[in-house]
């Protein structure tokens, strides 16, 4: 996970507790914990503390159709094929 200031953090998910533990760049210091909930089939909510801030993140499912590569397909074109 990357923050707006460019700092990179690593997260580990505990499925039993439904919690993301966020680790700092050194992977030793815990930056925070975010509880994960699924209020319905199309939403995921993360809530908790990260560093010194409280936050709530709500994500919703977009589906596959809005994405160009899924809608149009992807076709790899090689200028110099490897098998020739």
N, C-alpha and C positions, 0 to 999 in steps of 0.2 A: 504494500500500500504506500502511496506517495502523498505527502502533504503539499499544500500550496507553496510552501517555502523551499521545496525540493528535498526535504528530509524524507528518507525512506524508512518504513517500519515493516516489521514482519508480524503476521497474525497466525495464531494456532486456534483451531476450533475444537471444542469438546462437545461432541454430539449428545452425550448423556446429560450434561448440564445446560446445553444450548447456550454456550458462552464463547465468544471470541476473546482470547487473551492477546493483547497487542504488546509486542516487544520493541524496544528501541533498536537503533542501528547496530549496537554491540551484541544484540540478541540475548542479553543477560538481564537488563533492567526492564521491569514491567512498566509500560506506559499507561496501561488502563485495561479495563474489561468491559465488553459490550454484550449485553444479553440479547439474544436473537429470538424473535417471536414471529409467528405467521398467523395474523388475524384472519386471513382468508386465503384462498388459493392464489390470488393475484398480487399479494403484498407481502413484503418482508420488512420488519421493523427492528432496527438495532438501537439500543439505548444503554447509556452508561456514562462512564467518565473516560476521557482520553487526555492524558497529561493533567492539566489543571482545569479542564473545561468539561461541563456536562453537555451531552449531546443526544439528540434523537434523529436517526436517519430512517426515512421511509422510502422504500424502493417499490416500484410497481412493474409488473410484467408488461412488456410491449408486444410480445408475440414475434413471430418471425417475418411476417409480410413487410414491415416497413424497411427492412434492410436490403439494400441493393443487391449484394452478392447472393442472398438467399432467393430473392425474387427473380433475378436475371441469370443466375448461375455463374460459375467461375470457369474459365477456360485458359489453361496455362499454354503460353506460346513461347517456344524456345527458338532463339535465333540460330543456334548451332546445336542440333540434337546430339545427345551423348552416344547414341547407338549407331552412328554413321562413321 
